[in-house]
Amino acid sequence: MKPEDTKLFGKLADGDLLGLLMYLEGRGEPIEGRIAIANVVRNRVNKSESKSYFAIITAKNQFSCFNSNDPNYGIGFNMATDMFSGKVPEDLTRKFQECRWIAMGIVNNSILDNTKGALYYYNPKVCKPYWAKEMLITTIIGHHNFLKEV
């Protein structure tokens, strides 16, 4: 993440930031896949000392859509800017609104974990990360493998 963009993303409520992450990372996935992506974030938040969605989501090299060299980064920046410039949610995409709605359920713990405790995920058609070799795949949803440490 670009340091100068931290203030913009940091202004977003947890549900809005998580919804943005879900949209950017999983807009081509079925709803169950987007829920699973959000559950990975919540599982990390629950395991962390800070309990901060912002800290987990924007941690360096954790979610590619928040890496400033990722094509989704600019899309996310523009969407966050739109939210703060007075565009009402209906002006944003329907799928993004769905992601925000799911994110609220994740943040308030009303949506159950469909990943069986996963803390990581990746799309094996896009990359084969070295760190995944030592992990247990808990489930496969859509195009993503969800994993946790053994």
N, C-alpha and C positions, 0 to 999 in steps of 0.2 A: 504494500500500500504506500502511496505517496504520502510523505509526512504532512504536506499541506492539505490533504484530503481527510485527515483524521478528524478534524473538527466537524466536517459535514457528516460523515458516517457516524461519528460519536453522538450527534444530535438525535439520531433515530431511536425510537423506543425499541426494546428488545424484540417485540413481535414484528415490527417493521423491518428491522435489520435481518432477523432470521428469515422473514418472508422474502426479502431481497436475495439473500443467499440461496434459498430454495429455488427461486425463479431462475437465477443465473446459472446455478449448477445443475438443475434438474427439470427445466421447462419442457424437455422432450421426453420426460419419463411419465409413467402412469402415476396416478395420485398416490398409490402405495409407495412408489419410489421416492416421491418428494417428501412424504411423511417419514420415510426411513432416513433420508438425508437430514431432516430436522431432528430426528431422534439421536443421530450420531452427535450432533451439536449439543443437545440436552444432556446426553450421557457424559460428554466431556465437561460440560459446565458442572454437573453434579459431582464429578470426580475431582474438579479443581478446587484449590483453596479460595480463589477469588470469587467463584460463583458468578462470573461476569460473562454474559453473552458477547458483549463487545470484545472483551479480551480474547475469548476463544475464537470467535469468527475472524477477527483481524490479525491473529497471530501470524507471524512471518511464515510464508510458504505452507500454510495449512489448508486453505481453501483457494484453489487456483483463481477463482473469479475476483479475489481481492489482491492478487498479484498485479502490479501496475502494468506488466507486459502482457497480460492475458487479454484477448479480444473482448471478453465479457466485462472487464473492468470499466471501460468507457460507458458501456450500456448501464451498468450499475450506478456509476457516478451521475449520469444524466437522469436516471430514474429518481435518485435521491434528491437531486437538485429540483426536479419537477415537484416532488412532494413538498419541498420547502418554499417553492415559488407560488404556492396557492392552488396548484392543480388539485382538484378533488379526486378522490380515489376512482370515481367512475371514468375519469379521463385516462386512467392507466389501463393496461390490458386486463382482460377478464382472468387470465391464468395467473397474473401477478396478484390480483385480488384474492383468488383462491389460495395462493401460497400464504398471503398475509393472514387469512382466516385460519388455515391450518397452523401457522406459527403461533397464533394466540392460544390455540388448544395445547400446543407443545409447552409453551411458556407457563401456562397455568395448570399443567399436568392433567388435563382432561382427555388427552389422546395417549393411548398405551404405546409402549415401545414394540415396534414390529421388527426390530433388528436383533433381538435376543442379547442386548447389551453391547452391541458393536460400538467401537470408538473410531473406526476408520472405514473408508470405502474408496473404491476406484472402479473405473471402467476398463476392463481388460482389453477391449478393442482399441482403446486410446493409449494405454500405457501398461507396463508390467513393472510396478515399483519393487525395488529390491527389498524393502521393509516388509512386504506382504508375505514373503516366503516363510517367515517365522511365526505367522499368525494363523488363527483358526477362522475359516469362513463360517459365519453364523447363518447367513442367508444370502440368496441372490434374488434381487428384485429389479425388474426392468433390465437395464444394461449395466447395473452396478453389482459388484461383490461387496458385501458388508463383513467386516472382520473385527476380531478382538484378539488381545494377546492371550497366548496359551498359558 
